[in-house]
């Protein structure tokens, strides 16, 4: 499993020969100007919630690649009504896809489209594929529901927001990593704009002091599990 960071909360995940794209907010992010969305491969696009900084490139990429959009019922239906192939889910539900199993799990946040229309309830994804298990928290506060995840899935990586203000900050993300019983963390949703700028060295030190590994990838950088 190869995971590439495209800035903010945008990720590429390659599982075998299948390419997933998560929350594509790239073309409108000046920090990701080196990434050309027309070169990105996507068989599936996973959307955690409807906010603009998570969906801005969904339609352009799905139109070019014919990717299946996986999200909650309301978001999937929104894109389905526009003619895009989709797979609707809801909290607690899971589905076996060609690349592995996806479970849609709780998140505490808000979710509306840029025009203010309802975007359903926000969520995160637990993905089990290629003998590796990851948790994509999406935009969320710290929540006790995270403790349910390790009861069913032993995680190899937790992808957690750490920018604070709109989501968990570093300290709450450390607690979240305890809740999900995973000490390998990929940070996301930080530095994109002023409200969520962080001190990288301080964040890494705080995780290190708790015997945890916080990875902060440069935009375009990848890791392999």
Order of alpha helices (4+ residues) and beta strands (2+ residues): beta-beta-beta-beta-alpha-alpha-beta-alpha-beta-beta-beta-beta-beta-alpha-beta-alpha-beta-alpha-beta-beta
